């Protein structure tokens, strides 16, 4: 185990558009803050979109699928 913290459902995906353009996989799952998640995503995208980083929130079913696949890999 790499961390003593409990796992948390994947709620969003972070994308690196610069990596995608060069043919590398530039996305990964992230957990959002418990409070003001929408504000966090909007502010992150406003600040970091200019350098190719964006966050995309996942709908409930997508989040569950990612969480299930993460458990299967254990």
PDB file of N, CA, C, O and CB in Angstrom:
ATOM      1  N   UNK A   1       0.843  -1.175   0.000  1.00  0.00           N
ATOM      2  CA  UNK A   1       0.000   0.000   0.000  1.00  0.00           C
ATOM      3  C   UNK A   1       0.887   1.238   0.000  1.00  0.00           C
ATOM      4  O   UNK A   1       1.826   1.344   0.789  1.00  0.00           O
ATOM      5  CB  UNK A   1      -0.958  -0.002   1.216  1.00  0.00           C
ATOM      6  N   UNK A   2       0.585   2.152  -0.877  1.00  0.00           N
ATOM      7  CA  UNK A   2       1.439   3.327  -1.012  1.00  0.00           C
ATOM      8  C   UNK A   2       1.033   4.478  -0.100  1.00  0.00           C
ATOM      9  O   UNK A   2       1.813   5.409   0.101  1.00  0.00           O
ATOM     10  CB  UNK A   2       1.429   3.795  -2.431  1.00  0.00           C
ATOM     11  N   UNK A   3      -0.183   4.427   0.457  1.00  0.00           N
ATOM     12  CA  UNK A   3      -0.650   5.531   1.277  1.00  0.00           C
ATOM     13  C   UNK A   3      -1.587   5.012   2.360  1.00  0.00           C
ATOM     14  O   UNK A   3      -2.378   4.104   2.105  1.00  0.00           O
ATOM     15  CB  UNK A   3      -1.353   6.591   0.415  1.00  0.00           C
ATOM     16  N   UNK A   4      -1.510   5.569   3.555  1.00  0.00           N
ATOM     17  CA  UNK A   4      -2.400   5.120   4.615  1.00  0.00           C
ATOM     18  C   UNK A   4      -3.818   5.685   4.503  1.00  0.00           C
ATOM     19  O   UNK A   4      -4.687   5.342   5.304  1.00  0.00           O
ATOM     20  CB  UNK A   4      -1.819   5.494   5.943  1.00  0.00           C
ATOM     21  N   UNK A   5      -4.053   6.546   3.516  1.00  0.00           N
ATOM     22  CA  UNK A   5      -5.376   7.148   3.349  1.00  0.00           C
ATOM     23  C   UNK A   5      -6.343   6.167   2.701  1.00  0.00           C
ATOM     24  O   UNK A   5      -5.932   5.265   1.971  1.00  0.00           O
ATOM     25  CB  UNK A   5      -5.283   8.426   2.509  1.00  0.00           C
ATOM     26  N   UNK A   6      -7.643   6.354   2.976  1.00  0.00           N
ATOM     27  CA  UNK A   6      -8.668   5.545   2.329  1.00  0.00           C
ATOM     28  C   UNK A   6      -8.858   6.005   0.896  1.00  0.00           C
ATOM     29  O   UNK A   6      -8.617   7.168   0.573  1.00  0.00           O
ATOM     30  CB  UNK A   6      -9.995   5.620   3.100  1.00  0.00           C
ATOM     31  N   UNK A   7      -9.293   5.092   0.035  1.00  0.00           N
ATOM     32  CA  UNK A   7      -9.577   5.443  -1.348  1.00  0.00           C
ATOM     33  C   UNK A   7     -10.817   6.313  -1.443  1.00  0.00           C
ATOM     34  O   UNK A   7     -11.649   6.326  -0.536  1.00  0.00           O
ATOM     35  CB  UNK A   7      -9.750   4.189  -2.193  1.00  0.00           C
ATOM     36  N   UNK A   8     -10.933   7.030  -2.534  1.00  0.00           N
ATOM     37  CA  UNK A   8     -12.068   7.908  -2.750  1.00  0.00           C
ATOM     38  C   UNK A   8     -12.531   7.728  -4.188  1.00  0.00           C
ATOM     39  O   UNK A   8     -11.716   7.508  -5.083  1.00  0.00           O
ATOM     40  CB  UNK A   8     -11.704   9.396  -2.450  1.00  0.00           C
ATOM     41  N   UNK A   9     -13.822   7.821  -4.407  1.00  0.00           N
ATOM     42  CA  UNK A   9     -14.374   7.655  -5.748  1.00  0.00           C
ATOM     43  C   UNK A   9     -13.786   8.687  -6.712  1.00  0.00           C
ATOM     44  O   UNK A   9     -13.638   9.859  -6.366  1.00  0.00           O
ATOM     45  CB  UNK A   9     -15.904   7.771  -5.713  1.00  0.00           C
ATOM     46  N   UNK A  10     -13.463   8.247  -7.896  1.00  0.00           N
ATOM     47  CA  UNK A  10     -12.979   9.147  -8.939  1.00  0.00           C
ATOM     48  C   UNK A  10     -14.155   9.987  -9.416  1.00  0.00           C
ATOM     49  O   UNK A  10     -15.163   9.448  -9.873  1.00  0.00           O
ATOM     50  CB  UNK A  10     -12.328   8.355 -10.129  1.00  0.00           C
ATOM     51  N   UNK A  11     -14.031  11.282  -9.314  1.00  0.00           N
ATOM     52  CA  UNK A  11     -15.122  12.183  -9.646  1.00  0.00           C
ATOM     53  C   UNK A  11     -14.852  12.999 -10.899  1.00  0.00           C
ATOM     54  O   UNK A  11     -15.756  13.630 -11.446  1.00  0.00           O
ATOM     55  CB  UNK A  11     -15.389  13.103  -8.496  1.00  0.00           C
ATOM     56  N   UNK A  12     -13.622  12.985 -11.344  1.00  0.00           N
ATOM     57  CA  UNK A  12     -13.253  13.815 -12.478  1.00  0.00           C
ATOM     58  C   UNK A  12     -11.983  13.258 -13.115  1.00  0.00           C
ATOM     59  O   UNK A  12     -11.299  12.405 -12.550  1.00  0.00           O
ATOM     60  CB  UNK A  12     -13.053  15.290 -12.044  1.00  0.00           C
ATOM     61  N   UNK A  13     -11.694  13.766 -14.300  1.00  0.00           N
ATOM     62  CA  UNK A  13     -10.485  13.379 -15.018  1.00  0.00           C
ATOM     63  C   UNK A  13      -9.742  14.654 -15.380  1.00  0.00           C
ATOM     64  O   UNK A  13     -10.337  15.629 -15.838  1.00  0.00           O
ATOM     65  CB  UNK A  13     -10.815  12.527 -16.296  1.00  0.00           C
ATOM     66  N   UNK A  14      -8.443  14.633 -15.169  1.00  0.00           N
ATOM     67  CA  UNK A  14      -7.605  15.766 -15.558  1.00  0.00           C
ATOM     68  C   UNK A  14      -6.945  15.420 -16.888  1.00  0.00           C
ATOM     69  O   UNK A  14      -6.435  14.315 -17.075  1.00  0.00           O
ATOM     70  CB  UNK A  14      -6.530  16.098 -14.455  1.00  0.00           C
ATOM     71  N   UNK A  15      -6.962  16.374 -17.801  1.00  0.00           N
ATOM     72  CA  UNK A  15      -6.415  16.165 -19.146  1.00  0.00           C
ATOM     73  C   UNK A  15      -5.238  17.108 -19.379  1.00  0.00           C
ATOM     74  O   UNK A  15      -5.248  18.259 -18.944  1.00  0.00           O
ATOM     75  CB  UNK A  15      -7.510  16.385 -20.228  1.00  0.00           C
ATOM     76  N   UNK A  16      -4.230  16.600 -20.071  1.00  0.00           N
ATOM     77  CA  UNK A  16      -3.113  17.413 -20.516  1.00  0.00           C
ATOM     78  C   UNK A  16      -3.143  17.399 -22.040  1.00  0.00           C
ATOM     79  O   UNK A  16      -2.693  16.442 -22.670  1.00  0.00           O
ATOM     80  CB  UNK A  16      -1.737  16.882 -19.950  1.00  0.00           C
ATOM     81  N   UNK A  17      -3.672  18.461 -22.624  1.00  0.00           N
ATOM     82  CA  UNK A  17      -3.829  18.539 -24.080  1.00  0.00           C
ATOM     83  C   UNK A  17      -2.482  18.500 -24.795  1.00  0.00           C
ATOM     84  O   UNK A  17      -2.401  17.977 -25.907  1.00  0.00           O
ATOM     85  CB  UNK A  17      -4.581  19.812 -24.463  1.00  0.00           C
ATOM     86  N   UNK A  18      -1.433  19.034 -24.196  1.00  0.00           N
ATOM     87  CA  UNK A  18      -0.107  19.017 -24.820  1.00  0.00           C
ATOM     88  C   UNK A  18       0.413  17.595 -24.955  1.00  0.00           C
ATOM     89  O   UNK A  18       1.037  17.259 -25.962  1.00  0.00           O
ATOM     90  CB  UNK A  18       0.881  19.862 -24.008  1.00  0.00           C
ATOM     91  N   UNK A  19       0.166  16.756 -23.956  1.00  0.00           N
ATOM     92  CA  UNK A  19       0.596  15.361 -24.028  1.00  0.00           C
ATOM     93  C   UNK A  19      -0.209  14.613 -25.076  1.00  0.00           C
ATOM     94  O   UNK A  19       0.331  13.779 -25.803  1.00  0.00           O
ATOM     95  CB  UNK A  19       0.455  14.678 -22.660  1.00  0.00           C
ATOM     96  N   UNK A  20      -1.500  14.910 -25.154  1.00  0.00           N
ATOM     97  CA  UNK A  20      -2.363  14.238 -26.128  1.00  0.00           C
ATOM     98  C   UNK A  20      -1.906  14.547 -27.550  1.00  0.00           C
ATOM     99  O   UNK A  20      -1.917  13.662 -28.406  1.00  0.00           O
ATOM    100  CB  UNK A  20      -3.831  14.664 -25.937  1.00  0.00           C
ATOM    101  N   UNK A  21      -1.508  15.776 -27.811  1.00  0.00           N
ATOM    102  CA  UNK A  21      -1.055  16.177 -29.147  1.00  0.00           C
ATOM    103  C   UNK A  21       0.234  15.459 -29.543  1.00  0.00           C
ATOM    104  O   UNK A  21       0.477  15.231 -30.728  1.00  0.00           O
ATOM    105  CB  UNK A  21      -0.843  17.692 -29.202  1.00  0.00           C
ATOM    106  N   UNK A  22       1.055  15.103 -28.567  1.00  0.00           N
ATOM    107  CA  UNK A  22       2.318  14.427 -28.887  1.00  0.00           C
ATOM    108  C   UNK A  22       2.173  12.907 -28.885  1.00  0.00           C
ATOM    109  O   UNK A  22       3.165  12.189 -29.009  1.00  0.00           O
ATOM    110  CB  UNK A  22       3.398  14.840 -27.893  1.00  0.00           C
ATOM    111  N   UNK A  23       0.935  12.410 -28.744  1.00  0.00           N
ATOM    112  CA  UNK A  23       0.694  10.976 -28.822  1.00  0.00           C
ATOM    113  C   UNK A  23       0.828  10.232 -27.509  1.00  0.00           C
ATOM    114  O   UNK A  23       0.705   9.007 -27.486  1.00  0.00           O
ATOM    115  CB  UNK A  23       1.615  10.386 -29.792  1.00  0.00           C
ATOM    116  N   UNK A  24       1.073  10.929 -26.429  1.00  0.00           N
ATOM    117  CA  UNK A  24       1.145  10.280 -25.118  1.00  0.00           C
ATOM    118  C   UNK A  24      -0.214  10.365 -24.441  1.00  0.00           C
ATOM    119  O   UNK A  24      -1.022  11.239 -24.755  1.00  0.00           O
ATOM    120  CB  UNK A  24       2.242  10.933 -24.229  1.00  0.00           C
ATOM    121  N   UNK A  25      -0.456   9.457 -23.518  1.00  0.00           N
ATOM    122  CA  UNK A  25      -1.698   9.492 -22.761  1.00  0.00           C
ATOM    123  C   UNK A  25      -1.580  10.574 -21.713  1.00  0.00           C
ATOM    124  O   UNK A  25      -0.714  10.499 -20.841  1.00  0.00           O
ATOM    125  CB  UNK A  25      -2.011   8.116 -22.112  1.00  0.00           C
ATOM    126  N   UNK A  26      -2.432  11.576 -21.780  1.00  0.00           N
ATOM    127  CA  UNK A  26      -2.310  12.704 -20.870  1.00  0.00           C
ATOM    128  C   UNK A  26      -3.519  12.933 -20.009  1.00  0.00           C
ATOM    129  O   UNK A  26      -3.927  14.079 -19.816  1.00  0.00           O
ATOM    130  CB  UNK A  26      -2.030  13.923 -21.629  1.00  0.00           C
ATOM    131  N   UNK A  27      -4.115  11.868 -19.476  1.00  0.00           N
ATOM    132  CA  UNK A  27      -5.289  12.007 -18.627  1.00  0.00           C
ATOM    133  C   UNK A  27      -5.133  11.127 -17.401  1.00  0.00           C
ATOM    134  O   UNK A  27      -4.416  10.126 -17.425  1.00  0.00           O
ATOM    135  CB  UNK A  27      -6.576  11.646 -19.398  1.00  0.00           C
ATOM    136  N   UNK A  28      -5.808  11.508 -16.336  1.00  0.00           N
ATOM    137  CA  UNK A  28      -5.774  10.692 -15.135  1.00  0.00           C
ATOM    138  C   UNK A  28      -6.919  11.034 -14.213  1.00  0.00           C
ATOM    139  O   UNK A  28      -7.421  12.158 -14.241  1.00  0.00           O
ATOM    140  CB  UNK A  28      -4.458  10.864 -14.414  1.00  0.00           C
ATOM    141  N   UNK A  29      -7.346  10.080 -13.388  1.00  0.00           N
ATOM    142  CA  UNK A  29      -8.461  10.310 -12.472  1.00  0.00           C
ATOM    143  C   UNK A  29      -8.048  11.180 -11.298  1.00  0.00           C
ATOM    144  O   UNK A  29      -6.910  11.119 -10.832  1.00  0.00           O
ATOM    145  CB  UNK A  29      -9.012   8.986 -11.966  1.00  0.00           C
ATOM    146  N   UNK A  30      -8.988  11.989 -10.825  1.00  0.00           N
ATOM    147  CA  UNK A  30      -8.741  12.795  -9.625  1.00  0.00           C
ATOM    148  C   UNK A  30     -10.004  12.816  -8.773  1.00  0.00           C
ATOM    149  O   UNK A  30     -11.107  12.601  -9.276  1.00  0.00           O
ATOM    150  CB  UNK A  30      -8.304  14.246 -10.000  1.00  0.00           C
ATOM    151  N   UNK A  31      -9.836  13.072  -7.499  1.00  0.00           N
ATOM    152  CA  UNK A  31     -10.951  13.287  -6.581  1.00  0.00           C
ATOM    153  C   UNK A  31     -11.073  14.790  -6.372  1.00  0.00           C
ATOM    154  O   UNK A  31     -10.070  15.497  -6.278  1.00  0.00           O
ATOM    155  CB  UNK A  31     -10.741  12.527  -5.211  1.00  0.00           C
ATOM    156  N   UNK A  32     -12.288  15.260  -6.302  1.00  0.00           N
ATOM    157  CA  UNK A  32     -12.535  16.690  -6.121  1.00  0.00           C
ATOM    158  C   UNK A  32     -12.728  17.021  -4.646  1.00  0.00           C
ATOM    159  O   UNK A  32     -13.025  16.134  -3.846  1.00  0.00           O
ATOM    160  CB  UNK A  32     -13.765  17.132  -6.929  1.00  0.00           C
ATOM    161  N   UNK A  33     -12.560  18.293  -4.279  1.00  0.00           N
ATOM    162  CA  UNK A  33     -12.806  18.672  -2.879  1.00  0.00           C
ATOM    163  C   UNK A  33     -14.264  18.415  -2.509  1.00  0.00           C
ATOM    164  O   UNK A  33     -15.146  18.491  -3.364  1.00  0.00           O
ATOM    165  CB  UNK A  33     -12.448  20.162  -2.643  1.00  0.00           C
ATOM    166  N   UNK A  34     -14.517  18.116  -1.248  1.00  0.00           N
ATOM    167  CA  UNK A  34     -15.877  17.841  -0.793  1.00  0.00           C
ATOM    168  C   UNK A  34     -16.773  19.069  -0.903  1.00  0.00           C
ATOM    169  O   UNK A  34     -17.968  18.938  -1.173  1.00  0.00           O
ATOM    170  CB  UNK A  34     -15.857  17.347   0.642  1.00  0.00           C
ATOM    171  N   UNK A  35     -16.222  20.240  -0.702  1.00  0.00           N
ATOM    172  CA  UNK A  35     -17.003  21.469  -0.766  1.00  0.00           C
ATOM    173  C   UNK A  35     -16.602  22.279  -1.997  1.00  0.00           C
ATOM    174  O   UNK A  35     -15.422  22.355  -2.341  1.00  0.00           O
ATOM    175  CB  UNK A  35     -16.812  22.305   0.520  1.00  0.00           C
ATOM    176  N   UNK A  36     -17.578  22.875  -2.651  1.00  0.00           N
ATOM    177  CA  UNK A  36     -17.357  23.778  -3.794  1.00  0.00           C
ATOM    178  C   UNK A  36     -16.620  23.117  -4.953  1.00  0.00           C
ATOM    179  O   UNK A  36     -15.741  23.729  -5.560  1.00  0.00           O
ATOM    180  CB  UNK A  36     -16.580  24.991  -3.344  1.00  0.00           C
ATOM    181  N   UNK A  37     -16.968  21.885  -5.260  1.00  0.00           N
ATOM    182  CA  UNK A  37     -16.300  21.163  -6.350  1.00  0.00           C
ATOM    183  C   UNK A  37     -16.475  21.870  -7.685  1.00  0.00           C
ATOM    184  O   UNK A  37     -15.524  21.966  -8.462  1.00  0.00           O
ATOM    185  CB  UNK A  37     -16.837  19.740  -6.449  1.00  0.00           C
ATOM    186  N   UNK A  38     -17.675  22.367  -7.962  1.00  0.00           N
ATOM    187  CA  UNK A  38     -17.915  23.070  -9.230  1.00  0.00           C
ATOM    188  C   UNK A  38     -17.045  24.317  -9.339  1.00  0.00           C
ATOM    189  O   UNK A  38     -16.492  24.602 -10.402  1.00  0.00           O
ATOM    190  CB  UNK A  38     -19.398  23.453  -9.360  1.00  0.00           C
ATOM    191  N   UNK A  39     -16.925  25.055  -8.249  1.00  0.00           N
ATOM    192  CA  UNK A  39     -16.083  26.252  -8.241  1.00  0.00           C
ATOM    193  C   UNK A  39     -14.618  25.889  -8.463  1.00  0.00           C
ATOM    194  O   UNK A  39     -13.901  26.585  -9.181  1.00  0.00           O
ATOM    195  CB  UNK A  39     -16.244  27.012  -6.917  1.00  0.00           C
ATOM    196  N   UNK A  40     -14.179  24.795  -7.842  1.00  0.00           N
ATOM    197  CA  UNK A  40     -12.798  24.346  -8.015  1.00  0.00           C
ATOM    198  C   UNK A  40     -12.511  24.032  -9.478  1.00  0.00           C
ATOM    199  O   UNK A  40     -11.497  24.468 -10.024  1.00  0.00           O
ATOM    200  CB  UNK A  40     -12.521  23.112  -7.145  1.00  0.00           C
ATOM    201  N   UNK A  41     -13.413  23.268 -10.118  1.00  0.00           N
ATOM    202  CA  UNK A  41     -13.225  22.892 -11.519  1.00  0.00           C
ATOM    203  C   UNK A  41     -13.210  24.128 -12.408  1.00  0.00           C
ATOM    204  O   UNK A  41     -12.346  24.253 -13.276  1.00  0.00           O
ATOM    205  CB  UNK A  41     -14.331  21.927 -11.973  1.00  0.00           C
ATOM    206  N   UNK A  42     -14.149  25.038 -12.203  1.00  0.00           N
ATOM    207  CA  UNK A  42     -14.216  26.251 -13.020  1.00  0.00           C
ATOM    208  C   UNK A  42     -12.950  27.086 -12.871  1.00  0.00           C
ATOM    209  O   UNK A  42     -12.404  27.570 -13.862  1.00  0.00           O
ATOM    210  CB  UNK A  42     -15.443  27.086 -12.636  1.00  0.00           C
ATOM    211  N   UNK A  43     -12.484  27.256 -11.644  1.00  0.00           N
ATOM    212  CA  UNK A  43     -11.282  28.063 -11.406  1.00  0.00           C
ATOM    213  C   UNK A  43     -10.035  27.377 -11.971  1.00  0.00           C
ATOM    214  O   UNK A  43      -9.193  28.035 -12.582  1.00  0.00           O
ATOM    215  CB  UNK A  43     -11.103  28.325  -9.899  1.00  0.00           C
ATOM    216  N   UNK A  44      -9.912  26.069 -11.772  1.00  0.00           N
ATOM    217  CA  UNK A  44      -8.778  25.330 -12.311  1.00  0.00           C
ATOM    218  C   UNK A  44      -8.730  25.489 -13.822  1.00  0.00           C
ATOM    219  O   UNK A  44      -7.682  25.806 -14.385  1.00  0.00           O
ATOM    220  CB  UNK A  44      -8.861  23.841 -11.927  1.00  0.00           C
ATOM    221  N   UNK A  45      -9.870  25.269 -14.482  1.00  0.00           N
ATOM    222  CA  UNK A  45      -9.909  25.366 -15.945  1.00  0.00           C
ATOM    223  C   UNK A  45      -9.608  26.783 -16.422  1.00  0.00           C
ATOM    224  O   UNK A  45      -8.955  26.964 -17.450  1.00  0.00           O
ATOM    225  CB  UNK A  45     -11.275  24.924 -16.469  1.00  0.00           C
ATOM    226  N   UNK A  46     -10.074  27.779 -15.692  1.00  0.00           N
ATOM    227  CA  UNK A  46      -9.794  29.169 -16.073  1.00  0.00           C
ATOM    228  C   UNK A  46      -8.295  29.466 -15.982  1.00  0.00           C
ATOM    229  O   UNK A  46      -7.728  30.116 -16.861  1.00  0.00           O
ATOM    230  CB  UNK A  46     -10.584  30.145 -15.172  1.00  0.00           C
ATOM    231  N   UNK A  47      -7.669  28.991 -14.924  1.00  0.00           N
ATOM    232  CA  UNK A  47      -6.254  29.299 -14.687  1.00  0.00           C
ATOM    233  C   UNK A  47      -5.320  28.460 -15.561  1.00  0.00           C
ATOM    234  O   UNK A  47      -4.359  28.992 -16.118  1.00  0.00           O
ATOM    235  CB  UNK A  47      -5.915  29.077 -13.222  1.00  0.00           C
ATOM    236  N   UNK A  48      -5.586  27.166 -15.689  1.00  0.00           N
ATOM    237  CA  UNK A  48      -4.618  26.262 -16.311  1.00  0.00           C
ATOM    238  C   UNK A  48      -4.910  25.878 -17.761  1.00  0.00           C
ATOM    239  O   UNK A  48      -4.072  25.237 -18.395  1.00  0.00           O
ATOM    240  CB  UNK A  48      -4.535  25.033 -15.509  1.00  0.00           C
ATOM    241  N   UNK A  49      -6.055  26.244 -18.297  1.00  0.00           N
ATOM    242  CA  UNK A  49      -6.371  25.887 -19.694  1.00  0.00           C
ATOM    243  C   UNK A  49      -5.348  26.478 -20.664  1.00  0.00           C
ATOM    244  O   UNK A  49      -5.068  25.885 -21.706  1.00  0.00           O
ATOM    245  CB  UNK A  49      -7.785  26.377 -20.068  1.00  0.00           C
ATOM    246  N   UNK A  50      -4.799  27.618 -20.334  1.00  0.00           N
ATOM    247  CA  UNK A  50      -3.839  28.258 -21.234  1.00  0.00           C
ATOM    248  C   UNK A  50      -2.559  27.437 -21.413  1.00  0.00           C
ATOM    249  O   UNK A  50      -1.840  27.628 -22.393  1.00  0.00           O
ATOM    250  CB  UNK A  50      -3.488  29.636 -20.711  1.00  0.00           C
ATOM    251  N   UNK A  51      -2.268  26.531 -20.485  1.00  0.00           N
ATOM    252  CA  UNK A  51      -1.086  25.669 -20.625  1.00  0.00           C
ATOM    253  C   UNK A  51      -1.477  24.220 -20.922  1.00  0.00           C
ATOM    254  O   UNK A  51      -0.643  23.318 -20.844  1.00  0.00           O
ATOM    255  CB  UNK A  51      -0.235  25.726 -19.350  1.00  0.00           C
ATOM    256  N   UNK A  52      -2.755  24.003 -21.266  1.00  0.00           N
ATOM    257  CA  UNK A  52      -3.190  22.692 -21.727  1.00  0.00           C
ATOM    258  C   UNK A  52      -3.808  21.767 -20.691  1.00  0.00           C
ATOM    259  O   UNK A  52      -4.167  20.639 -21.028  1.00  0.00           O
ATOM    260  CB  UNK A  52      -2.062  22.018 -22.312  1.00  0.00           C
ATOM    261  N   UNK A  53      -3.946  22.199 -19.444  1.00  0.00           N
ATOM    262  CA  UNK A  53      -4.522  21.365 -18.397  1.00  0.00           C
ATOM    263  C   UNK A  53      -5.981  21.733 -18.167  1.00  0.00           C
ATOM    264  O   UNK A  53      -6.307  22.907 -17.992  1.00  0.00           O
ATOM    265  CB  UNK A  53      -3.724  21.504 -17.095  1.00  0.00           C
ATOM    266  N   UNK A  54      -6.859  20.736 -18.168  1.00  0.00           N
ATOM    267  CA  UNK A  54      -8.272  20.954 -17.867  1.00  0.00           C
ATOM    268  C   UNK A  54      -8.799  19.789 -17.041  1.00  0.00           C
ATOM    269  O   UNK A  54      -8.252  18.686 -17.074  1.00  0.00           O
ATOM    270  CB  UNK A  54      -9.098  21.119 -19.170  1.00  0.00           C
ATOM    271  N   UNK A  55      -9.863  20.051 -16.303  1.00  0.00           N
ATOM    272  CA  UNK A  55     -10.548  19.018 -15.531  1.00  0.00           C
ATOM    273  C   UNK A  55     -11.935  18.838 -16.114  1.00  0.00           C
ATOM    274  O   UNK A  55     -12.635  19.809 -16.400  1.00  0.00           O
ATOM    275  CB  UNK A  55     -10.617  19.384 -14.014  1.00  0.00           C
ATOM    276  N   UNK A  56     -12.324  17.578 -16.285  1.00  0.00           N
ATOM    277  CA  UNK A  56     -13.666  17.233 -16.762  1.00  0.00           C
ATOM    278  C   UNK A  56     -14.356  16.425 -15.672  1.00  0.00           C
ATOM    279  O   UNK A  56     -13.878  15.359 -15.284  1.00  0.00           O
ATOM    280  CB  UNK A  56     -13.612  16.431 -18.115  1.00  0.00           C
ATOM    281  N   UNK A  57     -15.479  16.934 -15.180  1.00  0.00           N
ATOM    282  CA  UNK A  57     -16.259  16.184 -14.180  1.00  0.00           C
ATOM    283  C   UNK A  57     -16.918  14.996 -14.840  1.00  0.00           C
ATOM    284  O   UNK A  57     -17.336  15.070 -15.996  1.00  0.00           O
ATOM    285  CB  UNK A  57     -17.327  17.084 -13.508  1.00  0.00           C
ATOM    286  N   UNK A  58     -17.011  13.908 -14.115  1.00  0.00           N
ATOM    287  CA  UNK A  58     -17.644  12.698 -14.624  1.00  0.00           C
ATOM    288  C   UNK A  58     -19.065  12.594 -14.094  1.00  0.00           C
ATOM    289  O   UNK A  58     -19.354  12.986 -12.964  1.00  0.00           O
ATOM    290  CB  UNK A  58     -16.830  11.450 -14.235  1.00  0.00           C
ATOM    291  N   UNK A  59     -19.946  12.061 -14.932  1.00  0.00           N
ATOM    292  CA  UNK A  59     -21.302  11.774 -14.489  1.00  0.00           C
ATOM    293  C   UNK A  59     -21.253  10.567 -13.559  1.00  0.00           C
ATOM    294  O   UNK A  59     -20.254   9.848 -13.546  1.00  0.00           O
ATOM    295  CB  UNK A  59     -22.256  11.517 -15.702  1.00  0.00           C
ATOM    296  N   UNK A  60     -22.282  10.335 -12.801  1.00  0.00           N
ATOM    297  CA  UNK A  60     -22.310   9.261 -11.820  1.00  0.00           C
ATOM    298  C   UNK A  60     -21.903   7.912 -12.367  1.00  0.00           C
ATOM    299  O   UNK A  60     -21.082   7.233 -11.750  1.00  0.00           O
ATOM    300  CB  UNK A  60     -23.660   9.155 -11.243  1.00  0.00           C
ATOM    301  N   UNK A  61     -22.449   7.493 -13.511  1.00  0.00           N
ATOM    302  CA  UNK A  61     -22.147   6.175 -14.071  1.00  0.00           C
ATOM    303  C   UNK A  61     -20.695   6.067 -14.507  1.00  0.00           C
ATOM    304  O   UNK A  61     -20.058   5.036 -14.291  1.00  0.00           O
ATOM    305  CB  UNK A  61     -23.060   5.882 -15.250  1.00  0.00           C
ATOM    306  N   UNK A  62     -20.161   7.128 -15.121  1.00  0.00           N
ATOM    307  CA  UNK A  62     -18.752   7.114 -15.538  1.00  0.00           C
ATOM    308  C   UNK A  62     -17.845   6.999 -14.323  1.00  0.00           C
ATOM    309  O   UNK A  62     -16.868   6.250 -14.342  1.00  0.00           O
ATOM    310  CB  UNK A  62     -18.403   8.386 -16.345  1.00  0.00           C
ATOM    311  N   UNK A  63     -18.166   7.736 -13.271  1.00  0.00           N
ATOM    312  CA  UNK A  63     -17.355   7.704 -12.060  1.00  0.00           C
ATOM    313  C   UNK A  63     -17.374   6.312 -11.447  1.00  0.00           C
ATOM    314  O   UNK A  63     -16.338   5.819 -11.000  1.00  0.00           O
ATOM    315  CB  UNK A  63     -17.856   8.741 -11.045  1.00  0.00           C
ATOM    316  N   UNK A  64     -18.545   5.669 -11.422  1.00  0.00           N
ATOM    317  CA  UNK A  64     -18.638   4.324 -10.872  1.00  0.00           C
ATOM    318  C   UNK A  64     -17.814   3.346 -11.694  1.00  0.00           C
ATOM    319  O   UNK A  64     -17.144   2.478 -11.133  1.00  0.00           O
ATOM    320  CB  UNK A  64     -20.094   3.869 -10.814  1.00  0.00           C
ATOM    321  N   UNK A  65     -17.854   3.475 -13.024  1.00  0.00           N
ATOM    322  CA  UNK A  65     -17.103   2.573 -13.898  1.00  0.00           C
ATOM    323  C   UNK A  65     -15.610   2.704 -13.640  1.00  0.00           C
ATOM    324  O   UNK A  65     -14.907   1.698 -13.541  1.00  0.00           O
ATOM    325  CB  UNK A  65     -17.415   2.863 -15.377  1.00  0.00           C
ATOM    326  N   UNK A  66     -15.124   3.931 -13.531  1.00  0.00           N
ATOM    327  CA  UNK A  66     -13.703   4.136 -13.250  1.00  0.00           C
ATOM    328  C   UNK A  66     -13.346   3.564 -11.888  1.00  0.00           C
ATOM    329  O   UNK A  66     -12.291   2.950 -11.734  1.00  0.00           O
ATOM    330  CB  UNK A  66     -13.345   5.631 -13.312  1.00  0.00           C
ATOM    331  N   UNK A  67     -14.207   3.756 -10.903  1.00  0.00           N
ATOM    332  CA  UNK A  67     -13.947   3.254  -9.574  1.00  0.00           C
ATOM    333  C   UNK A  67     -13.922   1.726  -9.594  1.00  0.00           C
ATOM    334  O   UNK A  67     -13.065   1.125  -8.946  1.00  0.00           O
ATOM    335  CB  UNK A  67     -15.003   3.771  -8.584  1.00  0.00           C
ATOM    336  N   UNK A  68     -14.838   1.082 -10.322  1.00  0.00           N
ATOM    337  CA  UNK A  68     -14.875  -0.378 -10.425  1.00  0.00           C
ATOM    338  C   UNK A  68     -13.621  -0.915 -11.099  1.00  0.00           C
ATOM    339  O   UNK A  68     -13.062  -1.914 -10.647  1.00  0.00           O
ATOM    340  CB  UNK A  68     -16.115  -0.828 -11.197  1.00  0.00           C
ATOM    341  N   UNK A  69     -13.166  -0.271 -12.175  1.00  0.00           N
ATOM    342  CA  UNK A  69     -11.984  -0.756 -12.879  1.00  0.00           C
ATOM    343  C   UNK A  69     -10.747  -0.596 -12.005  1.00  0.00           C
ATOM    344  O   UNK A  69      -9.818  -1.399 -12.088  1.00  0.00           O
ATOM    345  CB  UNK A  69     -11.800  -0.008 -14.211  1.00  0.00           C
ATOM    346  N   UNK A  70     -10.731   0.431 -11.173  1.00  0.00           N
ATOM    347  CA  UNK A  70      -9.602   0.627 -10.266  1.00  0.00           C
ATOM    348  C   UNK A  70      -9.551  -0.510  -9.253  1.00  0.00           C
ATOM    349  O   UNK A  70      -8.466  -0.983  -8.915  1.00  0.00           O
ATOM    350  CB  UNK A  70      -9.704   1.993  -9.545  1.00  0.00           C
ATOM    351  N   UNK A  71     -10.713  -0.959  -8.760  1.00  0.00           N
ATOM    352  CA  UNK A  71     -10.754  -2.055  -7.802  1.00  0.00           C
ATOM    353  C   UNK A  71     -10.373  -3.368  -8.455  1.00  0.00           C
ATOM    354  O   UNK A  71      -9.724  -4.196  -7.816  1.00  0.00           O
ATOM    355  CB  UNK A  71     -12.133  -2.165  -7.180  1.00  0.00           C
ATOM    356  N   UNK A  72     -10.758  -3.589  -9.720  1.00  0.00           N
ATOM    357  CA  UNK A  72     -10.423  -4.815 -10.434  1.00  0.00           C
ATOM    358  C   UNK A  72      -8.925  -4.974 -10.618  1.00  0.00           C
ATOM    359  O   UNK A  72      -8.424  -6.098 -10.668  1.00  0.00           O
ATOM    360  CB  UNK A  72     -11.109  -4.839 -11.779  1.00  0.00           C
ATOM    361  N   UNK A  73      -8.200  -3.865 -10.720  1.00  0.00           N
ATOM    362  CA  UNK A  73      -6.766  -3.913 -10.963  1.00  0.00           C
ATOM    363  C   UNK A  73      -5.971  -4.301  -9.714  1.00  0.00           C
ATOM    364  O   UNK A  73      -4.776  -4.581  -9.806  1.00  0.00           O
ATOM    365  CB  UNK A  73      -6.292  -2.575 -11.475  1.00  0.00           C
ATOM    366  N   UNK A  74      -6.620  -4.319  -8.555  1.00  0.00           N
ATOM    367  CA  UNK A  74      -5.924  -4.637  -7.309  1.00  0.00           C
ATOM    368  C   UNK A  74      -5.461  -6.061  -7.247  1.00  0.00           C
ATOM    369  O   UNK A  74      -4.860  -6.472  -6.255  1.00  0.00           O
ATOM    370  CB  UNK A  74      -6.801  -4.359  -6.144  1.00  0.00           C
TER     371      UNK A  74
END
